[in-house]
Each structure stands twice: as C-alpha cells, then as structure tokens.
Amino acid sequence: MNLTPAMQNFILHWGEMGTKWGVNRSVAQVHALLHISPDPMTAEEICDTLNLARSNVSNGLKELQAWKLVKSQRQLGDRRDHFTSVRDMFDLVTVVVEGRREREFAPTLAALREVQKDAERDATPAKIRARIDETLETMQLFDDWYTDIARIPRSVQLTLVKLGGRIARFLPKSKE
C-alpha cells in the first residue's frame, strides 16, 4: 500500500496518541494502518508498509487481538492470516471503553471495596474513611451509569450523544 502524506500523518499521530493511551507506538501505528485500510492486510504487508520488523508486527497484532480491536481471517487459497480493524467507529469506541473498564475501572472499584472494608476494621480516621467511601460511591455511580447506557439500543445511545449539552435545557436549574 502506498501511503499518501495524509495517511502517513494519520498513522504517525495515532502512534503518538498510543503512547499517551499506554500503548506501544508501533502497536498503535499498526492499528491506525488497519483502521484506514480498505482491505484486510497480511502481516507482511503491514511490515512493508510501515517498515517495521516482523516480530514487532506479530506482537502488535497479538496485543490488538487481545484488545479485540483487530480480527484475523483467512482467504480462500491463501494460508496467511489477513487482518482488519473493527470497521464501525461506534463499535471501535465501545470496544476501547469496555476494554479500559475491564482492565482499569473494574479492578479499581474492587480494590476500593477492599480498602473500604479494611478501613472499617482498622484505625483509619473517620474523615479518611468518609473520603474513601465518597470515592467508591462516585466511581460506582459512573460505572452503574455506563452499564445502564450500554444496555440501551445503539440508536438511543447515538441520540443521547447527539443531544449532548442541549439536554441541560430540560433539567431544572440548580442554585449550586
């Protein structure tokens, strides 16, 4: 695949953002390439296009598959795997959010529940226990909200997103 300057900039920027998201730069670049590629690509094609080592691409593809961001498929008459990114942007965002929730948010909630139990049993001062309780309650509130939103049909989710801040016009005015 020949990359235009815009395609190169997209891939380079995605790689830079990957480092901010906690993902290796080359892994993010592989994802970016697959994301914009109109057709599935083999690992060799990815190596050639991005000028990356085969081992780097193989490890990156495994990581992206673990995140459920990339899928492999076979093509008739070809023994190689062909890789594609999640094509639908809404699905892509959902996969990323759910993955981060499972890897980061849910374990933090579980840890906070344990800390809360420990704080009730030991000599943790009441003010600090209250702060721990407030942290857990707030994080649980957002997790419950996410879970509720994730259950509703996509069309309703999209309507809510498009409404954005305009929904505030329908809410009672607060004096806070």
ROSE-4610 file (N, C-alpha, C; in Angstrom, 1 decimal, always signed):
// ROSE-4610
residu = [M/M/M/N/N/N/L/L/L/T/T/T/P/P/P/A/A/A/M/M/M/Q/Q/Q/N/N/N/F/F/F/I/I/I/L/L/L/H/H/H/W/W/W/G/G/G/E/E/E/M/M/M/G/G/G/T/T/T/K/K/K/W/W/W/G/G/G/V/V/V/N/N/N/R/R/R/S/S/S/V/V/V/A/A/A/Q/Q/Q/V/V/V/H/H/H/A/A/A/L/L/L/L/L/L/H/H/H/I/I/I/S/S/S/P/P/P/D/D/D/P/P/P/M/M/M/T/T/T/A/A/A/E/E/E/E/E/E/I/I/I/C/C/C/D/D/D/T/T/T/L/L/L/N/N/N/L/L/L/A/A/A/R/R/R/S/S/S/N/N/N/V/V/V/S/S/S/N/N/N/G/G/G/L/L/L/K/K/K/E/E/E/L/L/L/Q/Q/Q/A/A/A/W/W/W/K/K/K/L/L/L/V/V/V/K/K/K/S/S/S/Q/Q/Q/R/R/R/Q/Q/Q/L/L/L/G/G/G/D/D/D/R/R/R/R/R/R/D/D/D/H/H/H/F/F/F/T/T/T/S/S/S/V/V/V/R/R/R/D/D/D/M/M/M/F/F/F/D/D/D/L/L/L/V/V/V/T/T/T/V/V/V/V/V/V/V/V/V/E/E/E/G/G/G/R/R/R/R/R/R/E/E/E/R/R/R/E/E/E/F/F/F/A/A/A/P/P/P/T/T/T/L/L/L/A/A/A/A/A/A/L/L/L/R/R/R/E/E/E/V/V/V/Q/Q/Q/K/K/K/D/D/D/A/A/A/E/E/E/R/R/R/D/D/D/A/A/A/T/T/T/P/P/P/A/A/A/K/K/K/I/I/I/R/R/R/A/A/A/R/R/R/I/I/I/D/D/D/E/E/E/T/T/T/L/L/L/E/E/E/T/T/T/M/M/M/Q/Q/Q/L/L/L/F/F/F/D/D/D/D/D/D/W/W/W/Y/Y/Y/T/T/T/D/D/D/I/I/I/A/A/A/R/R/R/I/I/I/P/P/P/R/R/R/S/S/S/V/V/V/Q/Q/Q/L/L/L/T/T/T/L/L/L/V/V/V/K/K/K/L/L/L/G/G/G/G/G/G/R/R/R/I/I/I/A/A/A/R/R/R/F/F/F/L/L/L/P/P/P/K/K/K/S/S/S/K/K/K/E/E/E]
num = [1/1/1/2/2/2/3/3/3/4/4/4/5/5/5/6/6/6/7/7/7/8/8/8/9/9/9/10/10/10/11/11/11/12/12/12/13/13/13/14/14/14/15/15/15/16/16/16/17/17/17/18/18/18/19/19/19/20/20/20/21/21/21/22/22/22/23/23/23/24/24/24/25/25/25/26/26/26/27/27/27/28/28/28/29/29/29/30/30/30/31/31/31/32/32/32/33/33/33/34/34/34/35/35/35/36/36/36/37/37/37/38/38/38/39/39/39/40/40/40/41/41/41/42/42/42/43/43/43/44/44/44/45/45/45/46/46/46/47/47/47/48/48/48/49/49/49/50/50/50/51/51/51/52/52/52/53/53/53/54/54/54/55/55/55/56/56/56/57/57/57/58/58/58/59/59/59/60/60/60/61/61/61/62/62/62/63/63/63/64/64/64/65/65/65/66/66/66/67/67/67/68/68/68/69/69/69/70/70/70/71/71/71/72/72/72/73/73/73/74/74/74/75/75/75/76/76/76/77/77/77/78/78/78/79/79/79/80/80/80/81/81/81/82/82/82/83/83/83/84/84/84/85/85/85/86/86/86/87/87/87/88/88/88/89/89/89/90/90/90/91/91/91/92/92/92/93/93/93/94/94/94/95/95/95/96/96/96/97/97/97/98/98/98/99/99/99/100/100/100/101/101/101/102/102/102/103/103/103/104/104/104/105/105/105/106/106/106/107/107/107/108/108/108/109/109/109/110/110/110/111/111/111/112/112/112/113/113/113/114/114/114/115/115/115/116/116/116/117/117/117/118/118/118/119/119/119/120/120/120/121/121/121/122/122/122/123/123/123/124/124/124/125/125/125/126/126/126/127/127/127/128/128/128/129/129/129/130/130/130/131/131/131/132/132/132/133/133/133/134/134/134/135/135/135/136/136/136/137/137/137/138/138/138/139/139/139/140/140/140/141/141/141/142/142/142/143/143/143/144/144/144/145/145/145/146/146/146/147/147/147/148/148/148/149/149/149/150/150/150/151/151/151/152/152/152/153/153/153/154/154/154/155/155/155/156/156/156/157/157/157/158/158/158/159/159/159/160/160/160/161/161/161/162/162/162/163/163/163/164/164/164/165/165/165/166/166/166/167/167/167/168/168/168/169/169/169/170/170/170/171/171/171/172/172/172/173/173/173/174/174/174/175/175/175/176/176/176]
x = [+0.9/+0.0/+0.9/+0.6/+1.3/+0.6/+1.3/+0.7/+0.9/-0.2/-0.2/+0.3/+0.7/+1.1/+0.0/-1.2/-2.3/-2.4/-2.2/-2.3/-1.1/+0.1/+1.3/+1.0/+0.5/+0.2/-0.8/-1.8/-2.8/-2.1/-1.3/-0.6/+0.3/+1.1/+2.1/+1.4/+0.3/-0.4/-1.0/-1.6/-2.2/-1.2/+0.0/+1.2/+1.5/+1.6/+1.9/+0.8/-0.5/-1.5/-1.5/-1.1/-1.0/-0.1/+1.0/+1.9/+1.2/+0.3/-0.4/-1.5/-2.0/-3.0/-2.4/-1.1/-0.5/-0.2/-0.2/+0.1/+1.4/+2.1/+3.4/+3.1/+4.0/+3.8/+3.6/+4.4/+4.3/+3.0/+2.5/+1.2/+0.1/+0.2/-0.9/-0.8/+0.4/+0.6/+0.0/+0.2/-0.4/-1.9/-2.4/-3.9/-4.4/-3.6/-4.0/-4.0/-3.0/-3.0/-4.1/-4.4/-5.5/-6.9/-6.9/-8.2/-8.5/-7.5/-7.8/-7.7/-7.1/-7.0/-8.4/-8.7/-10.0/-10.1/-9.0/-8.9/-8.1/-8.4/-7.6/-6.1/-5.2/-3.8/-3.1/-2.1/-1.3/-0.2/+0.4/+1.5/+2.6/+2.9/+4.0/+3.7/+2.5/+2.1/+2.2/+1.8/+1.9/+3.4/+4.2/+5.7/+6.2/+5.9/+6.4/+5.9/+4.6/+4.0/+4.6/+4.7/+5.2/+6.7/+7.4/+8.8/+9.1/+8.4/+8.6/+9.1/+9.8/+10.2/+9.0/+9.2/+8.1/+7.7/+8.7/+8.4/+7.6/+7.9/+7.2/+5.8/+5.5/+4.2/+3.4/+4.1/+3.4/+3.0/+3.9/+3.5/+2.4/+2.5/+1.5/+0.1/+0.1/-1.2/-1.8/-1.0/-1.4/-2.1/-1.4/-1.9/-3.2/-3.3/-4.5/-5.7/-5.3/-6.4/-6.8/-5.9/-6.3/-7.2/-7.0/-7.9/-9.2/-9.3/-10.5/-10.6/-9.5/-9.5/-9.2/-8.6/-8.2/-8.7/-9.1/-9.5/-8.7/-8.5/-7.8/-8.8/-8.6/-9.5/-8.6/-9.1/-8.4/-9.1/-8.3/-8.9/-8.6/-9.6/-9.5/-8.2/-7.5/-6.2/-5.0/-5.2/-4.0/-3.9/-2.7/-2.5/-2.2/-2.0/-1.7/-3.0/-2.8/-3.9/-4.0/-5.2/-5.4/-6.1/-5.6/-6.1/-6.9/-7.9/-8.7/-9.0/-9.2/-9.6/-11.1/-11.6/-13.1/-13.4/-14.4/-14.7/-15.6/-16.6/-17.6/-17.0/-17.0/-16.4/-17.1/-18.4/-19.2/-18.7/-18.6/-18.1/-16.7/-15.9/-14.5/-14.4/-15.2/-15.2/-15.7/-16.7/-17.3/-16.3/-15.6/-14.5/-13.5/-13.0/-12.0/-12.5/-13.7/-14.2/-14.4/-15.0/-15.3/-14.0/-13.0/-11.7/-11.0/-11.1/-10.5/-11.2/-12.5/-13.4/-13.0/-12.8/-12.4/-11.0/-10.1/-8.7/-8.4/-9.1/-8.7/-9.8/-11.0/-12.0/-12.5/-12.9/-13.4/-12.5/-11.2/-10.2/-10.1/-10.2/-10.1/-11.3/-12.5/-13.7/-13.5/-13.0/-12.8/-11.8/-10.7/-9.7/-10.3/-11.1/-11.7/-12.6/-13.4/-14.2/-13.4/-12.3/-11.4/-10.8/-10.4/-9.8/-10.9/-12.1/-13.2/-13.5/-13.4/-13.6/-12.4/-11.2/-10.0/-10.2/-10.6/-10.7/-11.7/-12.7/-13.8/-13.2/-12.2/-11.7/-10.5/-9.7/-8.5/-8.8/-7.7/-7.8/-7.9/-8.3/-8.4/-9.3/-8.9/-9.7/-11.0/-12.1/-13.4/-13.4/-12.7/-12.6/-12.0/-11.0/-10.4/-11.3/-12.0/-13.0/-14.1/-14.5/-15.6/-15.1/-13.8/-13.3/-13.2/-12.8/-12.7/-14.1/-15.1/-16.5/-17.0/-16.7/-17.2/-16.5/-15.3/-14.6/-15.2/-15.5/-16.1/-17.5/-18.3/-19.7/-19.7/-18.9/-18.8/-18.4/-17.4/-16.9/-18.0/-18.6/-19.7/-20.9/-21.2/-22.2/-22.0/-20.7/-20.4/-20.4/-19.9/-19.9/-21.4/-22.2/-23.6/-24.3/-23.9/-24.4/-24.0/-22.7/-22.2/-22.9/-23.1/-23.7/-25.1/-25.9/-27.2/-27.2/-26.3/-26.3/-25.9/-25.0/-24.5/-25.6/-26.7/-27.8/-28.8/-28.8/-29.9/-29.4/-30.4/-30.0/-29.1/-28.3/-27.3/-28.0/-29.2/-29.9/-30.2/-30.6/-30.9/-29.6/-28.5/-27.2/-26.8/-26.9/-26.5/-27.3/-28.6/-29.5/-29.0/-28.7/-28.2/-26.9/-26.0/-24.7/-24.9/-25.8/-26.0/-26.7/-27.6/-28.2/-27.2/-26.2/-25.1/-25.6/-25.0/-25.3/-26.7/-27.3/-28.6/-29.7/-29.4/-30.3/-30.5/-29.5/-29.5/-30.6/-31.1/-32.2/-33.5/-33.6/-34.8/-34.7/-33.6/-33.4/-33.6/-34.1/-34.3/-33.0/-33.1/-31.9/-31.5/-30.2/-29.6/-29.1/-29.1/-28.6/-27.1/-26.5/-25.2/-24.2]
y = [-1.2/+0.0/+1.2/+2.2/+3.4/+4.4/+5.0/+5.9/+7.4/+8.1/+9.5/+10.2/+11.5/+12.3/+12.3/+12.4/+12.5/+11.1/+10.0/+8.7/+8.6/+9.0/+8.9/+9.7/+10.9/+11.8/+11.2/+10.5/+9.8/+8.7/+7.9/+6.8/+7.3/+8.3/+8.9/+9.5/+10.2/+10.8/+9.7/+8.7/+7.6/+6.9/+6.8/+6.2/+7.1/+8.4/+9.3/+9.2/+9.2/+9.1/+7.8/+6.7/+5.4/+5.5/+6.2/+6.3/+7.0/+7.9/+8.6/+7.7/+6.8/+5.9/+4.6/+4.5/+3.4/+2.2/+2.5/+1.5/+1.8/+0.8/+1.0/+1.7/+2.6/+3.4/+2.6/+1.5/+0.7/-0.1/-0.5/-1.2/-0.2/+1.0/+2.0/+2.3/+2.3/+2.5/+1.4/+0.2/-1.0/-0.9/-0.5/-0.3/+0.8/+1.9/+3.0/+2.6/+1.8/+1.4/+0.5/-0.5/-1.4/-0.6/+0.4/+1.2/+1.9/+2.4/+3.2/+2.3/+1.1/+0.3/-0.2/-0.1/-0.5/-2.1/-2.7/-4.2/-4.8/-6.1/-6.8/-6.8/-6.9/-6.9/-8.0/-8.6/-9.6/-9.0/-9.7/-9.2/-8.7/-9.4/-9.0/-7.6/-7.4/-6.2/-5.0/-5.3/-4.3/-4.0/-5.0/-4.8/-3.9/-4.2/-3.5/-2.0/-1.9/-0.5/+0.4/-0.2/+0.6/+0.6/-0.3/-0.5/-0.9/-1.9/-2.4/-3.9/-4.3/-5.7/-6.7/-7.8/-8.8/-9.2/-9.3/-9.7/-8.5/-7.3/-6.2/-6.2/-6.5/-6.5/-7.7/-8.8/-10.0/-9.8/-9.2/-8.9/-7.9/-6.9/-5.8/-6.4/-7.3/-7.9/-8.7/-9.5/-10.3/-9.3/-8.2/-7.3/-6.7/-6.3/-5.7/-6.7/-8.0/-9.0/-9.2/-9.2/-9.3/-8.2/-7.0/-5.9/-6.0/-6.9/-7.1/-6.0/-5.3/-4.2/-4.7/-5.9/-6.4/-7.9/-8.3/-9.7/-10.2/-11.5/-12.2/-13.0/-13.2/-14.0/-14.7/-15.8/-16.5/-16.2/-16.2/-16.1/-17.3/-17.7/-19.0/-19.0/-20.1/-20.2/-19.5/-18.9/-18.2/-18.7/-19.2/-19.8/-18.7/-17.5/-16.4/-15.8/-15.3/-14.5/-13.1/-12.6/-11.3/-10.5/-9.4/-8.6/-7.4/-7.2/-6.0/-5.4/-4.1/-3.4/-3.5/-3.2/-3.0/-1.9/-2.1/-1.1/+0.0/-0.4/+0.6/+1.4/+2.7/+3.6/+3.5/+3.3/+3.2/+1.9/+0.8/-0.4/-0.3/+0.4/+0.6/+1.4/+2.4/+3.2/+2.3/+1.5/+0.7/-0.4/-1.0/-2.0/-1.3/-0.1/+0.5/+0.9/+1.4/+1.8/+0.6/-0.5/-1.7/-2.3/-2.3/-2.9/-2.1/-0.8/+0.0/-0.2/-0.3/-0.5/-1.8/-2.9/-4.2/-4.2/-3.5/-3.6/-2.6/-1.4/-0.3/+0.0/+0.3/+0.8/-0.3/-1.4/-2.5/-3.0/-3.2/-3.5/-2.4/-1.2/-0.1/-0.1/-0.4/-0.5/-1.6/-2.8/-3.9/-3.6/-2.9/-2.5/-1.5/-0.6/+0.4/-0.3/-1.3/-2.1/-2.7/-3.3/-3.9/-2.9/-1.8/-0.7/-0.2/-0.1/+0.4/-0.6/-1.9/-2.9/-2.9/-2.7/-2.6/-1.4/-0.3/+1.0/+0.9/+0.1/-0.1/-0.9/-1.8/-2.7/-2.1/-1.3/-0.8/+0.6/+1.3/+2.6/+3.8/+3.5/+4.6/+5.7/+7.0/+8.0/+8.2/+8.6/+8.8/+9.7/+10.8/+11.7/+11.0/+10.2/+9.5/+8.4/+7.7/+6.6/+7.3/+8.5/+9.2/+9.5/+9.9/+10.2/+9.0/+7.9/+6.6/+6.2/+6.3/+6.0/+6.9/+8.1/+9.1/+8.7/+8.3/+8.0/+6.7/+5.7/+4.5/+4.8/+5.5/+5.8/+6.5/+7.5/+8.3/+7.4/+6.6/+5.8/+4.7/+4.2/+3.2/+3.8/+5.1/+5.8/+5.9/+6.2/+6.3/+4.9/+3.9/+2.6/+2.1/+2.3/+2.0/+2.7/+4.0/+4.8/+4.2/+3.9/+3.3/+2.0/+1.1/-0.2/+0.0/+1.0/+1.3/+1.8/+2.7/+3.2/+2.1/+1.2/+0.2/-0.8/-0.9/-1.8/-1.3/+0.0/+0.5/+0.4/+0.4/+0.2/+1.3/+1.0/+2.0/+3.2/+3.1/+4.3/+5.3/+4.7/+5.6/+6.2/+5.4/+5.9/+7.1/+6.9/+7.9/+9.2/+9.0/+10.2/+11.0/+10.2/+10.9/+11.6/+11.0/+11.6/+12.9/+12.8/+14.0/+15.1/+14.7/+15.8/+16.5/+15.8/+16.4/+17.4/+18.5/+19.5/+20.1/+20.0/+20.6/+20.0/+18.8/+18.2/+19.0/+19.7/+20.6/+21.6/+22.0/+22.9/+22.3/+21.0/+20.3/+20.0/+20.2/+19.9/+21.2/+21.0/+22.1/+22.9/+24.2/+25.0/+24.8/+24.7/+24.4/+25.7/+25.9/+27.1/+26.9/+25.7/+25.4/+26.2]
z = [+0.0/+0.0/+0.0/-0.9/-0.9/+0.0/+0.9/+1.9/+1.4/+1.3/+1.0/+2.2/+2.1/+3.2/+4.3/+3.9/+4.9/+5.7/+4.9/+5.6/+6.5/+6.1/+7.0/+8.2/+8.1/+9.2/+10.2/+9.6/+10.5/+11.3/+10.6/+11.3/+12.3/+12.0/+12.9/+14.1/+13.9/+15.0/+15.9/+15.3/+16.1/+16.9/+16.4/+17.1/+18.3/+18.1/+19.2/+20.3/+19.9/+20.8/+21.6/+20.9/+21.5/+22.7/+22.6/+23.8/+25.0/+24.7/+25.7/+26.3/+25.5/+25.9/+26.6/+26.7/+27.3/+26.4/+25.1/+24.1/+23.3/+23.0/+22.3/+21.0/+20.6/+19.4/+18.1/+18.0/+16.7/+16.8/+17.9/+18.0/+17.6/+18.0/+17.6/+16.1/+15.6/+14.2/+13.3/+13.8/+13.1/+13.1/+14.3/+14.4/+13.4/+13.4/+12.5/+11.1/+10.7/+9.3/+9.0/+9.8/+9.6/+9.7/+10.5/+10.6/+9.3/+8.6/+7.4/+6.1/+6.3/+5.1/+4.6/+3.4/+2.9/+2.8/+2.7/+2.6/+3.7/+4.1/+5.0/+4.6/+5.5/+5.2/+5.9/+5.3/+5.9/+6.8/+7.6/+8.5/+7.6/+6.5/+5.6/+5.0/+4.6/+4.0/+5.0/+6.3/+7.3/+7.5/+7.6/+7.8/+6.7/+5.4/+4.3/+4.3/+4.6/+4.6/+5.7/+6.9/+8.0/+8.2/+7.5/+7.7/+9.1/+9.6/+10.9/+10.8/+11.9/+11.9/+12.1/+11.5/+11.6/+13.0/+13.9/+15.3/+15.9/+15.6/+16.2/+15.7/+14.4/+13.9/+14.5/+14.6/+15.1/+16.6/+17.4/+18.8/+18.8/+18.0/+17.9/+17.6/+16.6/+16.2/+17.3/+18.0/+19.2/+20.2/+20.5/+21.5/+21.0/+19.8/+19.2/+19.2/+19.0/+19.0/+20.5/+21.4/+22.8/+23.2/+22.7/+23.0/+22.2/+21.3/+20.4/+19.4/+19.1/+18.1/+16.7/+16.6/+15.3/+15.2/+14.1/+13.8/+12.7/+12.7/+11.6/+10.9/+9.6/+8.8/+7.7/+7.2/+6.1/+4.8/+3.7/+2.4/+1.6/+0.8/+0.1/-0.8/-0.7/-1.5/-0.9/+0.3/+0.9/+2.4/+2.7/+4.0/+5.1/+4.7/+5.6/+6.2/+7.4/+8.1/+7.5/+7.3/+6.9/+8.0/+8.3/+9.5/+9.1/+9.9/+9.8/+11.2/+11.2/+12.4/+12.5/+13.7/+13.8/+12.9/+12.0/+11.0/+11.4/+12.2/+12.7/+13.8/+13.7/+14.7/+16.0/+16.0/+17.3/+18.0/+17.2/+17.8/+18.3/+17.6/+18.0/+19.3/+19.4/+20.7/+21.8/+21.5/+22.5/+23.0/+22.1/+22.4/+23.3/+23.0/+23.7/+25.1/+25.2/+26.5/+27.4/+26.8/+27.6/+28.0/+27.1/+27.5/+28.6/+28.6/+29.6/+30.9/+30.8/+32.0/+32.7/+31.9/+32.4/+33.0/+32.4/+32.8/+33.9/+33.9/+34.8/+35.8/+35.4/+36.2/+37.2/+36.6/+37.5/+38.6/+38.2/+39.3/+40.4/+40.0/+40.9/+41.9/+41.3/+42.2/+43.2/+42.7/+43.6/+44.7/+44.3/+45.3/+46.3/+45.8/+46.7/+47.7/+47.3/+48.2/+49.3/+48.9/+49.9/+50.9/+50.3/+51.2/+52.1/+51.6/+52.5/+53.6/+53.3/+54.4/+55.4/+54.9/+55.8/+56.6/+56.1/+56.8/+57.9/+57.7/+58.8/+59.9/+59.7/+60.7/+61.4/+60.8/+61.4/+62.0/+62.3/+63.0/+62.0/+60.8/+59.8/+60.3/+60.4/+60.9/+60.1/+60.8/+60.2/+58.9/+59.0/+57.8/+56.6/+56.8/+55.7/+55.2/+56.1/+55.7/+54.9/+55.3/+54.5/+53.1/+53.0/+51.7/+50.8/+51.4/+50.7/+50.2/+51.1/+50.8/+49.7/+49.7/+48.7/+47.3/+47.3/+46.1/+45.5/+46.3/+45.9/+45.4/+46.1/+45.7/+44.3/+44.2/+42.9/+41.8/+41.9/+40.9/+40.6/+41.6/+41.3/+40.6/+40.9/+40.3/+38.7/+38.4/+37.0/+36.3/+37.0/+36.5/+36.2/+37.2/+37.0/+35.9/+35.7/+34.6/+33.3/+33.2/+32.0/+31.7/+32.7/+32.5/+32.0/+32.5/+32.1/+30.6/+30.3/+28.9/+28.0/+28.3/+27.4/+27.1/+27.9/+27.7/+26.7/+26.5/+25.6/+24.1/+23.2/+21.8/+21.3/+20.3/+19.8/+19.3/+18.6/+18.1/+19.2/+20.4/+21.5/+22.1/+22.1/+22.6/+21.7/+20.4/+19.4/+19.6/+19.8/+20.1/+21.3/+22.4/+23.6/+23.4/+22.6/+22.4/+21.5/+20.6/+19.7/+20.5/+21.4/+22.3/+23.1/+23.6/+24.3/+25.4/+25.5/+26.5/+26.3/+25.2/+24.9/+25.9/+26.4/+27.3/+28.6/+28.9/+30.1/+30.1/+29.0/+28.9/+29.5/+29.5/+30.0/+31.5/+32.1/+33.5/+34.4/+35.6/+36.5/+36.7/+36.9/+37.1/+38.6/+38.7/+40.1/+40.6/+41.9/+42.6/+43.0/+42.8/+43.2/+42.3]
